[in-house]
Amino acid sequence: MLLWTSLRELLTLCAGTAIQSRLGVLGLMLLFLLAAAVRAHHHALAAWVAFVLFILLAAQA
C-alpha cells in the first residue's frame, strides 16, 4: 500500500515537472485540476481537462 502511494506521488511529481517545463504555470494548474477532478470522481471534467492538456502539449510539439 505504501509502495503504491509513493510510486503514484513520484509519478505525479515527474508529470508535474515535465508539464511545467513545457507549458509553464498554466500547464501545472491544468494538471492540478485534472488530479482534483479524478479524485472527486468528476469524470466529465477530468476528460475535458485531459483533452485540453493533450491539445496544448500537441501544439507545443
N, C-alpha and C positions, 0 to 999 in steps of 0.2 A: 504494500500500500504506500509506504513512504517512498519507495523507489519510483513508483508510477507518478506520484505527485511531484517529486523533484525532477523527474525527466520531463514532465509536462511544463513545469515552470522554466526549465532550461530552454526548452523549445520555444516557449513564448518570449523569453528574453532574446534569443537569437533572431526570431522573426521580427520582433520589435526593432532591434538594432539594424537589421537589413532593410526593413521598410523605411525607417527613419533616415537612413543614409541615402535612399533613393528618392523619397517623397517629402522629407522634412517633417515638420510638426503636424501637418495635415494628415499624412500617412499614419503617424503614430496615433493621432486621435481617432482615425477610422479603425485602426486595429483594436484600440481600446473599446470602441463602440461595438465592434464585432464580437469581442470576448464577452462584453456585458450582455449582449443580446443572446448569445448562446447559453450563458449561464442562467439567464432569466427565462429561457425557453420561448423566446420570440423568434421563431424560425423564419418568418417572412422578413423581419428587419435584418436578421443575420444574412439572409440570402441577398438582400439588396446591398448591404454594406460590402459583402464579399464581391458582388458584381462590380460595384464602383471601384473597389481596390484593384480588381483584375484589370479593368479598363484603364485606370491611372497608371498601373505598372506596365501595361502593354504599350501605352502611349509614350512612356519614358524609354522603352527599349529601342 
